[in-house]
Amino acid sequence: MNTGIKAVVCAVVCLALPLSQAIVPKPAEEQSEPIAITGAVIHTGDGRVINDGVLAFAEGVITYVGTDANRPDFFNHQVIDVQGAHLYPGFVLPNSTLGLSEIANQRATNDVVEEGDINASVRSAIAYNTDSELIPTFRFNGILTAQIAPQGGLISGRSSVMNLDGWNWEDTLLAEDNGMHMHWPSRTRRERNEISGQFETVQNEDYLHQTQLLHALFQNARTYTGEPFNLNLQAMAALFTGDAKLFVHANDARTIVSSIQFASSYGVEEIVLVGGRDAMKVKDLLLSESVAVVYESVHSLPGRDWYDVDEPFKVPLQLHSAGILVGIGGGETALDSQRNLPFFAGTAAGYGMDRETALSMITKHNAEILGIDAQVGTLEVGKNATFFVSTGDALDMRSSQVQEAFIQGRLIDLVGTQQQLYERYFERYSNQPLEQ
């Protein structure tokens, strides 16, 4: 068959078939008039709760947070009474590959890892896919802002922080290229024994070479003058001027110590530990170096056989009590599980932590760690109107029901594929009797 005819036939067949993928909701329109939300239980994100509260916003910016619903300047506002529902700042998710990966076993839908050990010049922002079908499932749990981070190698590249609504990556950009991600090599690794078939812990024979590679990179980056032109060295310069933070991915105590001491020795201005399973073991080092922690193991099994089974649930409170700035992330879980971020905080709250403090770990603290606290993270006058309304406790998966969400004042369409499927089959089967 002629190649041209084949192409035409394929096109006709494709058009005749039903679409296999749903279309994500259209990005929201800009806020057209001032809005005042009244009758809300407002959780500001910094530990305060305002009962029968009022939140007003105009042109995407919060203009009032308080209890006076009869202010004269509200006469030209659209007033929405939510009748005792809970109002929260949008949750902030650090260290996610959302928008970079869609279907794990289909390589064409994954743009997460580049080849090679050193990829400092990689920018996650330009690879971010605003049409990802996963984004609506995150928003439905109140996650409205996310740090989109590359993975792989020793230096993975630069992350950016995105609003989870927009036509393209430029529309969604909240903070551009403000994080560099380093994965410090471990002295050991897990591999399968060819004889027994069991996984064993063996020495990492490449450890010395990998650490030398990192030393050479940082030495050259500190003295780089722009000549000869080198994209990786140019990208690294922001670490030494304070324009970007170094996000160090490490879990065991020995690796944490090595990586933090390494970064400090080269004069890196701001360091954030990501993972941090053994962070409490080295809390004194973290405090002395002013290292913040994005703890990612709340819903993980204990790191040692002899630990209590609920040990990971307690670590956020322990780190917070030690005086460390700690946020909760979900980057170590599968991408489709990272939308459970509020329930990670809910678990931490169930193990001794005040509920509003747990909330702050996925709002205020995460925003501070990501360097976006001037824009989001708490409900304050002058910050972006990025928040949502829930009829239940947003940290409790049993009662959380997000009703409305706003990003920079734009009312977001929360309907996604999951809601469409629920309504489709509820309508079909709700009137049928249960089988006895």
C-alpha positions in Angstrom: 0.0 0.0 0.0 1.2 3.5 -0.8 2.7 5.3 2.2 0.5 8.3 1.7 -2.6 6.1 1.6 -1.5 4.3 4.7 -1.2 7.6 6.6 -4.7 8.7 5.5 -6.2 5.3 6.5 -4.5 5.5 9.9 -5.8 9.0 10.5 -9.4 8.1 9.6 -9.2 5.0 12.0 -7.8 7.1 14.8 -10.6 9.7 14.4 -13.2 7.0 14.3 -12.1 5.5 17.6 -13.2 6.9 20.9 -10.5 8.8 22.8 -8.7 6.6 25.3 -7.6 9.5 27.5 -9.7 12.1 29.1 -9.0 15.8 28.5 -7.9 17.6 31.6 -10.0 20.6 32.7 -9.4 23.9 30.9 -7.2 26.4 32.8 -9.2 28.8 34.9 -10.1 32.3 33.8 -8.5 35.3 35.6 -10.4 36.7 38.6 -12.9 39.2 37.2 -14.3 40.7 40.5 -13.4 41.0 44.2 -14.6 38.0 46.2 -15.3 37.7 50.0 -15.7 34.2 51.5 -17.6 34.3 54.8 -18.6 31.9 57.5 -15.4 29.8 57.2 -13.2 28.1 59.7 -9.9 29.6 58.4 -6.7 27.6 59.0 -4.1 30.3 58.2 -1.2 27.8 58.0 0.9 29.5 60.7 -0.9 27.8 63.6 -3.9 30.1 63.9 -7.5 29.2 63.4 -10.2 31.8 62.8 -13.7 30.7 63.5 -16.6 32.3 61.5 -13.8 33.9 59.5 -13.8 36.1 56.3 -11.2 36.0 53.5 -11.3 38.5 50.7 -9.2 38.7 47.6 -9.0 40.8 44.5 -6.9 40.5 41.3 -5.5 37.2 42.7 -4.1 38.7 45.9 -5.5 38.4 49.5 -6.8 41.7 50.8 -8.4 40.7 54.1 -8.3 37.9 56.6 -10.3 38.3 59.8 -13.9 38.1 61.2 -15.6 41.4 60.1 -18.0 40.4 57.4 -19.7 43.8 57.3 -16.8 46.0 56.2 -17.9 48.8 53.9 -15.4 47.8 51.2 -17.1 44.4 50.8 -20.2 46.0 49.2 -18.6 45.7 45.8 -17.5 42.1 46.4 -19.1 38.8 45.4 -19.9 37.3 48.8 -19.8 33.5 49.2 -21.0 32.0 52.4 -19.5 28.6 53.0 -21.4 28.0 56.3 -18.8 26.5 58.6 -16.6 24.8 56.0 -12.9 24.7 56.4 -10.6 27.1 54.4 -6.9 26.1 54.0 -3.9 27.6 52.2 -3.1 25.5 49.2 -0.8 22.6 50.1 2.8 22.8 48.8 4.4 19.6 47.5 8.2 19.5 47.3 10.4 17.1 45.2 7.8 15.8 42.8 8.1 14.6 39.2 4.5 15.6 38.5 4.2 16.8 34.9 7.4 15.0 33.9 6.1 11.5 34.1 2.7 10.1 33.1 2.8 6.4 32.7 5.7 4.6 34.3 6.0 1.7 31.9 5.7 3.9 28.7 9.1 5.5 28.1 7.7 8.2 25.8 5.7 9.7 28.6 8.6 10.0 31.0 11.0 13.0 30.9 12.6 12.7 34.4 16.2 11.4 34.0 19.0 12.6 31.7 22.0 10.4 30.8 25.2 10.9 32.8 26.2 11.8 36.3 26.4 15.6 36.1 23.4 17.4 34.7 23.4 20.7 36.5 22.2 22.5 33.4 19.0 20.5 33.1 15.9 22.6 33.8 12.7 20.7 34.8 10.5 23.8 34.1 10.7 23.5 30.3 9.7 19.8 30.4 6.7 20.4 32.6 3.5 19.1 31.0 0.5 21.2 32.0 -1.9 18.7 30.3 -0.9 15.8 32.6 -3.9 13.8 33.7 -2.4 13.4 37.2 -2.5 17.1 38.0 -6.3 17.2 38.7 -6.0 14.3 41.1 -3.5 16.3 43.1 -5.6 19.5 43.1 -8.6 17.5 44.4 -6.6 16.8 47.6 -5.7 20.5 48.0 -2.2 20.4 46.5 -2.1 23.6 44.5 1.7 24.2 44.3 4.5 21.8 43.6 8.3 21.7 43.2 9.0 19.9 39.9 12.4 18.2 40.3 14.5 16.1 37.9 16.1 12.8 39.0 19.0 10.6 38.3 22.8 10.9 38.4 24.8 12.7 41.1 23.7 16.2 40.0 20.2 15.9 38.6 19.6 19.5 37.6 17.5 22.4 38.5 13.9 22.4 39.9 11.2 25.0 39.6 8.1 25.6 41.6 4.8 25.6 39.7 1.2 26.6 40.3 -0.9 23.6 39.3 -3.0 25.4 36.7 -2.0 27.1 33.4 -1.9 26.7 29.7 1.9 26.1 29.5 4.9 26.0 31.8 5.5 29.8 31.6 1.9 30.4 32.9 2.4 28.0 35.8 5.9 29.2 36.9 6.0 30.5 40.5 9.8 30.3 41.1 12.2 29.5 38.3 15.4 27.3 38.6 15.7 28.1 42.3 16.8 24.6 43.4 19.7 22.3 42.5 19.4 18.6 43.3 22.4 16.5 44.4 22.3 12.7 45.2 25.3 11.9 47.3 26.6 8.5 46.5 26.2 5.7 49.1 29.1 3.6 50.3 27.0 0.5 49.9 24.3 -0.6 47.4 21.8 -3.4 47.1 22.2 -6.0 44.4 20.9 -9.5 43.7 23.2 -12.4 44.3 23.4 -14.4 41.1 23.7 -17.7 43.0 21.1 -17.4 45.8 18.8 -14.9 44.0 18.6 -12.9 47.2 19.3 -9.2 47.5 22.5 -8.4 49.4 24.2 -5.2 50.6 27.6 -4.8 48.9 30.3 -2.1 48.8 29.8 0.6 46.1 33.0 0.2 44.1 32.3 3.5 42.3 32.1 5.5 45.5 35.6 7.1 45.4 35.2 8.0 41.7 31.8 9.5 42.2 32.9 11.7 45.2 36.0 12.8 43.2 33.7 13.8 40.4 31.6 15.9 42.7 34.7 17.5 44.2 36.0 18.5 40.8 32.7 19.9 39.8 32.3 22.1 42.9 36.0 23.2 42.7 35.6 24.3 39.1 32.2 25.9 39.7 33.5 28.1 42.6 36.3 29.5 40.4 34.4 29.6 37.1 34.7 33.0 35.3 32.5 32.2 32.3 35.4 31.1 30.1 35.4 28.7 28.4 31.6 28.5 28.2 30.3 25.5 30.2 26.5 25.1 30.9 27.0 22.9 34.0 29.4 25.3 35.7 27.3 28.3 34.8 24.2 26.6 36.4 26.2 25.8 39.5 27.1 29.5 40.1 23.7 30.3 41.7 24.6 28.0 44.7 27.4 30.2 45.8 25.5 33.5 45.5 22.4 32.4 47.4 20.2 32.5 44.3 19.5 28.8 44.4 19.3 26.2 47.2 21.1 22.9 47.2 18.7 20.0 47.8 20.7 17.1 49.1 19.0 13.7 48.7 20.2 11.4 51.5 18.7 9.1 54.0 21.2 7.2 56.2 23.2 9.1 58.8 26.6 8.5 57.3 25.5 9.8 53.9 23.8 12.8 55.4 26.9 13.8 57.3 29.2 13.3 54.3 26.9 15.3 52.0 26.3 18.2 54.4 29.9 18.6 55.3 30.9 18.5 51.6 28.4 21.2 50.6 29.4 23.4 53.6 33.1 23.1 52.8 32.5 24.7 49.4 30.5 27.6 50.8 27.0 26.6 49.5 24.7 29.3 50.9 21.6 27.3 51.6 21.2 23.5 52.0 18.1 21.4 52.3 18.1 17.7 53.2 15.6 15.7 51.2 14.6 12.2 52.5 16.2 12.4 56.0 15.2 9.0 57.3 18.1 9.2 59.8 17.9 12.9 60.3 17.4 12.7 64.1 20.7 10.9 64.5 22.5 13.9 63.1 20.3 16.7 64.4 23.2 18.6 66.0 24.9 18.8 62.6 21.7 20.0 60.9 21.2 22.6 63.5 24.8 23.9 63.4 24.6 24.2 59.6 21.0 25.6 59.6 19.9 22.8 57.3 16.1 22.4 56.7 14.7 18.9 56.2 12.0 17.7 53.8 11.1 14.4 55.5 9.7 11.9 53.0 9.3 8.6 55.0 6.1 9.2 57.0 4.3 6.2 55.3 7.4 4.1 55.0 8.5 1.0 56.9 11.1 1.6 59.6 14.7 1.9 58.4 16.0 -0.8 60.8 14.5 -4.1 61.9 14.7 -3.2 65.6 12.9 0.1 65.3 9.3 0.5 66.4 6.9 -0.1 63.6 5.5 3.4 64.0 8.9 5.1 64.2 8.6 6.9 60.9 5.3 8.5 62.0 7.1 10.2 64.9 10.1 11.8 63.2 8.4 15.0 62.0 7.5 15.9 65.6 11.0 14.9 66.8 12.7 17.1 64.3 10.4 20.0 64.9 10.9 19.7 68.7 14.7 19.7 68.1 14.3 23.2 66.5 14.9 22.1 62.9 12.8 23.6 60.1 11.0 20.5 58.8 8.5 20.1 56.0 6.8 16.9 54.8 7.2 15.6 51.3 6.3 12.5 49.4 8.9 12.3 46.7 10.1 8.9 47.8 6.7 7.4 47.2 5.3 6.5 43.8 4.1 9.6 41.8 0.5 8.5 42.0 0.8 8.3 45.8 2.3 11.8 46.3 -1.2 13.3 46.2 -1.6 11.8 49.7 0.6 14.6 51.0 -2.1 15.9 53.4 -2.6 12.5 54.8 1.1 12.1 55.5 0.7 15.2 57.7 -2.4 13.8 59.2 -0.5 10.7 60.3 2.2 12.8 61.9 -0.6 14.7 63.7 -1.9 11.4 65.0 1.4 10.7 66.7 1.7 13.6 69.2 1.9 16.6 66.9 -0.5 19.5 67.2 -2.8 19.4 64.1 -2.1 23.0 63.1 1.6 22.4 63.4 1.3 19.3 61.1 -0.7 21.5 58.7 2.1 24.1 58.7 4.6 21.4 57.6 2.8 21.1 54.2 2.0 24.8 53.9 4.2 27.4 55.7 7.3 25.2 56.3 7.4 23.8 52.7 6.9 27.2 51.3 9.8 28.6 53.4 12.0 25.7 52.4 11.2 26.2 48.7 11.8 29.9 48.9 8.2 30.9 48.0 6.9 31.9 51.4 6.4 35.5 50.2 3.8 34.3 47.8 2.1 31.2 49.3 2.1 28.9 52.3 -0.1 31.0 54.7 -3.2 33.1 54.3 -2.0 36.7 54.8 -2.8 40.0 53.2 -0.6 40.6 50.2 0.0 36.9 49.4 -1.5 35.0 46.5 -5.1 33.9 46.8 -4.1 30.3 46.6 -6.4 28.3 48.9 -9.2 25.8 49.0 -12.5 25.1 50.8 -13.2 21.7 52.3 -16.3 20.5 54.1 -14.1 18.2 56.4 -10.7 18.0 57.9 -8.3 18.2 54.9 -5.7 16.0 56.8 -8.2 13.2 57.3 -8.9 11.0 54.2 -12.2 9.9 55.7 -13.7 13.4 55.9 -11.7 15.5 53.4 -14.0 16.8 50.7 -12.5 19.7 48.7 -15.3 21.8 47.3 -13.6 24.7 45.7 -10.0 25.7 45.0 -8.5 29.0 43.9 -5.0 29.5 42.5 -4.0 33.2 42.4 -7.6 34.1 42.6 -8.7 31.8 39.7 -11.5 29.4 40.4 -10.1 25.9 39.5 -12.2 23.2 37.8 -11.7 20.3 40.2 -13.5 17.7 38.0 -11.1 15.1 36.7 -11.2 11.6 35.3 -11.8 10.0 38.6 -14.8 12.2 39.4 -16.2 11.6 35.9 -15.9 7.8 36.3 -17.5 7.9 39.8 -20.5 9.9 38.5 -20.8 7.6 35.4 -21.0 4.4 37.4 -22.9 5.8 40.3 -25.6 6.8 37.9 -25.6 3.3 36.3 -25.6 1.2 39.5 -26.9 3.4 42.4 -30.5 2.3 42.0 -29.8 -1.4 41.7 -30.3 -3.6 44.8 -27.3 -5.1 46.5 -26.8 -8.8 45.9 -27.7 -10.9 49.0 
